Amino acid sequence: MSEELSGKVAIVTGGASGIGLAAVRLFATAGASKVIMADVNGATGEALAAEIGDNVVFQETDVSSETAVQALVDRAVNDFGGLHVMFNNAGISNRLFDSFLDDDLQDFRRTMDVNVLGVMLGTQRAARHMAAHGGGSIINTASIGGAHAGFGVMSYRASKAAVLHFSKCAAIDLAQHNIRVNVINPGHIRTKMASWSDTGMSEAGFNQLQSELDEINLSDQPIKRLGTPEDVAEAALYLASDRSRQVTGIVITVDGGVTAGDCVNHVKQIHDAQARAMKL
Ligand SMILES: NC(=O)c1ccc[n+]([C@@H]2O[C@H](COP(=O)([O-])OP(=O)(O)OC[C@H]3O[C@@H](n4cnc5c(N)ncnc54)[C@H](O)[C@@H]3O)[C@@H](O)[C@H]2O)c1
């Protein structure tokens, strides 16, 4: 078992599901003295934390609340002796519209509150402690949707673009305090948020939807393997650990190559067109 987070106290927001849950598990096995799983979902969070191990605790937290985020940082400091790693990972998507023309923007404010304000509050409140105690590592989850333009979920895309830009600015501002700020851009990762399932869906319906989504997601991904929350958690562990002590203001993209470039192979089409032209 690796011990690279030995002696460190870490907070993972959105820790009760998907990427956050995988990070909580990985940080706990990497020897963190305490991992605080912070999530709005108190119903499952408490039990999940208890099941992972003695070095994991749950704190019900809405990251868009200044009071709740401050209470979270205070718990790390007062109950566990400090805060070395802050993984601001909680995020929500907005409703998927075929066209921006149809978007009623009803969920714009909540999306911004959770995805942008939540990350900014988490960064600031963690950094205020870290600045006075030798520094630390802050990791913010954005998305390939914030780095690359495309269809649908416009509020979500805008919120994640804001996370990317803010995090680089914070990296510059906070470096003088030995605080590193880095970003992870997940691509298509099979989680609850990415399932697009309706609450009224049967199990059979969910399974069919999931397999169709897998096919859609793999169509623009050079690596033909579905990304997992654990793939993203590995990037978070690297950024949390001292292995990345010289690294700040960067973005680690975990997307199987989706954003590396156009993965439609035009070469064969060009060769076929050349062959047809040669016959004329
Ligand atoms: N899954 C993907 O394909 C994908 C792609 C790009 C980016 N992301 C980002 O990764 C992060 C994690 O998403 P996921 O896919 O694991 O989703 P998920 O839905 O499985 O987990 C998100 C967790 O965040 C919690 N949460 C929601 N609002 C919160 C709030 N206000 N305060 C505290 N916790 C809150 C939820 O209860 C949930 O437990 C998000 O920021 C998301 O935008 C995911």
The ligand as an SDF file (V2000), in Angstrom:
LIG
                    3D

 44 48  0  0  0  0  0  0  0  0999 V2000
  -18.7170   12.0800  -15.1200 N   0  0  0  0  0  0  0  0  0  0  0  0
  -18.2250   12.7810  -16.1160 C   0  0  0  0  0  0  0  0  0  0  0  0
  -18.2560   12.3480  -17.2720 O   0  0  0  0  0  0  0  0  0  0  0  0
  -17.6130   14.1270  -15.8480 C   0  0  0  0  0  0  0  0  0  0  0  0
  -16.9910   14.7790  -16.9250 C   0  0  0  0  0  0  0  0  0  0  0  0
  -16.4140   16.0170  -16.7110 C   0  0  0  0  0  0  0  0  0  0  0  0
  -16.4430   16.5950  -15.4480 C   0  0  0  0  0  0  0  0  0  0  0  0
  -17.0650   15.9580  -14.4240 N   0  0  0  0  0  0  0  0  0  0  0  0
  -17.0630   16.6280  -13.1180 C   0  0  0  0  0  0  0  0  0  0  0  0
  -16.6170   15.7330  -12.1290 O   0  0  0  0  0  0  0  0  0  0  0  0
  -17.1640   16.1200  -10.8640 C   0  0  0  0  0  0  0  0  0  0  0  0
  -17.7670   14.9010  -10.1790 C   0  0  0  0  0  0  0  0  0  0  0  0
  -18.8540   14.4440  -10.9750 O   0  0  0  0  0  0  0  0  0  0  0  0
  -19.2970   12.9070  -11.0490 P   0  0  0  0  0  0  0  0  0  0  0  0
  -19.3510   12.5480  -12.4720 O   0  0  0  0  0  0  0  0  0  0  0  0
  -18.5010   12.0890  -10.1040 O   0  0  0  0  0  0  0  0  0  0  0  0
  -20.8120   13.0570  -10.5800 O   0  0  0  0  0  0  0  0  0  0  0  0
  -21.6740   12.3450   -9.4370 P   0  0  0  0  0  0  0  0  0  0  0  0
  -23.0550   12.8810   -9.6220 O   0  0  0  0  0  0  0  0  0  0  0  0
  -21.4660   10.8820   -9.4230 O   0  0  0  0  0  0  0  0  0  0  0  0
  -21.0500   12.9550   -8.0780 O   0  0  0  0  0  0  0  0  0  0  0  0
  -21.1890   14.3060   -7.7450 C   0  0  0  0  0  0  0  0  0  0  0  0
  -21.3800   14.4180   -6.2440 C   0  0  0  0  0  0  0  0  0  0  0  0
  -21.4530   15.8150   -5.9200 O   0  0  0  0  0  0  0  0  0  0  0  0
  -22.4600   15.9760   -4.9480 C   0  0  0  0  0  0  0  0  0  0  0  0
  -22.9610   17.3510   -4.9730 N   0  0  0  0  0  0  0  0  0  0  0  0
  -23.8050   17.9250   -5.8550 C   0  0  0  0  0  0  0  0  0  0  0  0
  -24.0580   19.1910   -5.4970 N   0  0  0  0  0  0  0  0  0  0  0  0
  -23.3510   19.4340   -4.3710 C   0  0  0  0  0  0  0  0  0  0  0  0
  -23.2140   20.5330   -3.5070 C   0  0  0  0  0  0  0  0  0  0  0  0
  -23.8930   21.6650   -3.7300 N   0  0  0  0  0  0  0  0  0  0  0  0
  -22.4000   20.4360   -2.4470 N   0  0  0  0  0  0  0  0  0  0  0  0
  -21.7390   19.2770   -2.1780 C   0  0  0  0  0  0  0  0  0  0  0  0
  -21.8460   18.1840   -2.9460 N   0  0  0  0  0  0  0  0  0  0  0  0
  -22.6460   18.2530   -4.0180 C   0  0  0  0  0  0  0  0  0  0  0  0
  -23.5290   14.9610   -5.3250 C   0  0  0  0  0  0  0  0  0  0  0  0
  -24.3880   14.6880   -4.2350 O   0  0  0  0  0  0  0  0  0  0  0  0
  -22.6740   13.7790   -5.7480 C   0  0  0  0  0  0  0  0  0  0  0  0
  -22.4210   12.9390   -4.6450 O   0  0  0  0  0  0  0  0  0  0  0  0
  -18.1750   17.2380  -11.1550 C   0  0  0  0  0  0  0  0  0  0  0  0
  -17.5830   18.4860  -10.8960 O   0  0  0  0  0  0  0  0  0  0  0  0
  -18.4290   17.0800  -12.6340 C   0  0  0  0  0  0  0  0  0  0  0  0
  -18.8350   18.2730  -13.2400 O   0  0  0  0  0  0  0  0  0  0  0  0
  -17.6450   14.7350  -14.5870 C   0  0  0  0  0  0  0  0  0  0  0  0
  1  2  1  0
  2  3  2  0
  2  4  1  0
  4  5  1  0
  4 44  2  0
  5  6  2  0
  6  7  1  0
  7  8  2  0
  8  9  1  0
  8 44  1  0
  9 10  1  0
  9 42  1  0
 10 11  1  0
 11 12  1  0
 11 40  1  0
 12 13  1  0
 13 14  1  0
 14 15  2  0
 14 16  1  0
 14 17  1  0
 17 18  1  0
 18 19  2  0
 18 20  1  0
 18 21  1  0
 21 22  1  0
 22 23  1  0
 23 24  1  0
 23 38  1  0
 24 25  1  0
 25 26  1  0
 25 36  1  0
 26 27  1  0
 26 35  1  0
 27 28  2  0
 28 29  1  0
 29 30  1  0
 29 35  2  0
 30 31  1  0
 30 32  2  0
 32 33  1  0
 33 34  2  0
 34 35  1  0
 36 37  1  0
 36 38  1  0
 38 39  1  0
 40 41  1  0
 40 42  1  0
 42 43  1  0
M  CHG  2   8   1  16  -1
M  END
$$$$
